[in-house]
Structures are given as structure tokens and as C-alpha cells.
Amino acid sequence: MDREKNIDESWKERASNEKAPSEIPLTDANGAEADQNVSASSDTGHEEEVAVNFLNYVTSLGFQAMIFMGDVPNPLTNQEDVNLRQAKFLIDTLVLLKEKTTGNLDKQEEDILNASIYELQMRYVEAVRKEQGL
């Protein structure tokens, strides 16, 4: 029995008519308006604005995975922080993002995501071999 799929795409119009996330005020646990500026410290000690977007999110997950594979020292402790279980979780998260965003990414986003997954998977295999003494 063939059934026709009914896809409700009206959400796209509603979403475009709503405020952009950056225009929606954030509140803290007490309901007070929170600072919406996301910032990170640079090597010079100055605060710099970090854009919240898909590429930065993918990069952030990849960087965390590299920390947990011991490729990059933990920025908080400046020491190697190997946790291969957590690294695998982060890599699997990127794979899940790839599956769930298929057809919804621009070329640059798709390329960065695919390259990140490939590179991290290769590094993960090396880290597991290193841990097992192979």
C-alpha cells in the first residue's frame, strides 16, 4: 500500500518571521537579562567575540575530541588529558550531526564537517593503537 508523505514546511515561514536568536534576550536563572556576548580569551589576554555558528560548533567539538585524544593539551590544566571514551563520543556526535543535517548544509559546512570527521577518526584509531601499545 503506497502512502503519500505529507511534509509540513510551514515552519520555515514562521521561523523566518520570528526574531533571530541574537535578538532574543537571554535570561539567567533569576530571570534577569544575561550578557549575550560570547567571548573567549586570546593569547594576548584580551576578550574577543566568538560567532555562534555551525562551523564554530563543529570546530569546537573537534578541538574537544583532540584534547581527549591527547593531541592537544587541556587549555585549563595545560596537561595531556586522555579520555578515549569521551573522544569517541564527540566523534560520534559529529557523525550524528552529519546524518541529521544531510541536504541542509552549504558546501563549506559540509566540507568542514566531513574533513573533521575523517581526520578525527584517523587520529582516534592511532590513539587507540598507542594506548594498546601497537
N, C-alpha and C positions, 0 to 999 in steps of 0.2 A: 504494500500500500504506500503510494507516494504522498507525502505531505509537504506542502509548501511552507518554507520558513518565513515567518513574519518578523522582520527586524525593525525595531523601533529606533529610528535615528533622530527623533525629535529632541533628544537630549543635547545634540550638538548645537542646535539653535539656542536652547535655553542656556547652555554653558557659555556661548559667545555673548549672550546678553547680560550675563552676571558679571560682577566685579572680578577683575584679575586678582589672583591670590595676593599680590603685593599691595592691593588696595584695601584688602580686608584687614581690619585691625586685629592684632594678636593680643590675647589677654593672658595674664598669669593665673595661678591657682586662686588668687583672691579677686579675680575679675578686673584688675587694673590693667590698663593698656601696657603691653610689653614693648620693648625696643625691637623693631623689626629688622634692624641692620645686622646681618650675619657677617661676622668678621673673623679674621684669622691673623695670628701674629706672623710676621715675616721674619727673616733672619736679622733684619735691622731693628726689630723690636717695635716697629710701627704697625698699627692695625690697618688691614686692608679689606676692602669689600670683596666678598665671595658671592658670585651669582649662583642662585639656586636654579639649576637646570639639569637636564638628563645627562649631559656629558660630564659635568662635575660629580654627579651622583655615581656614575659608572666608575669614574676615576677614583673616587673616594673608596668605593668597595674594593677596587683593585689594589689600592695602596694598603688598605687594611689587610687584605689577603697576603700581600708581600711581607708585611710586618709579621704576621702569624707563621709564615714560612721561614722567617729568619733572614730574608733577603735585605730587609731594611731595619735598622734599629728602632725600637719603640721610641717615638718622639718624647714621651713623658719620662721614661727612665734612661733613655739613651743606651739601652742594652738590648741584646737579642732576646726576643720573646716568642719562641717557637711553640705553636699550638696548631698542629696539622688538622685536627678535627675542626677547629674554627676556620682555618683557611679553606678547607673543603666546603664548609657551609657557605662561605662567602662566594666561592666559585660557583657552587650550585645555585646560589641566589642570582648571579649574573646569567646563568643558563636559563633559569626560570624567567627572568626579565626578557631574554631574547625570545623565548617561546611566546610569552604573553604580549609582546609588542610587535610581533611579525606583521609587516604591512603598515605599521604606524610610525616608523622612524624615517628620518631623512637619510640620505646616503652617508653623510658624515657620522651621524649617530650609529647607524648600522655597522659601518666600518670599524669605528672605535670599539663598539661592543664586541664584535666578532674577534677583532685582534686581541682585545683584553682577555677574552675567554680562552683563546688559543694559547697565548703566552702564559697565562696563569696555570692552565692545565699542564703545560710542559714543565713549568717550574715546580708544580706540585709533585709530578712524577719524580723529578730529580730530588726533591726534598724527602720524599718517602724512601727512595733508594739510599740516600745519605743516612737517614735515620736507621735503616736496616743494615747499614754497613756494606752495601753492594757497590 
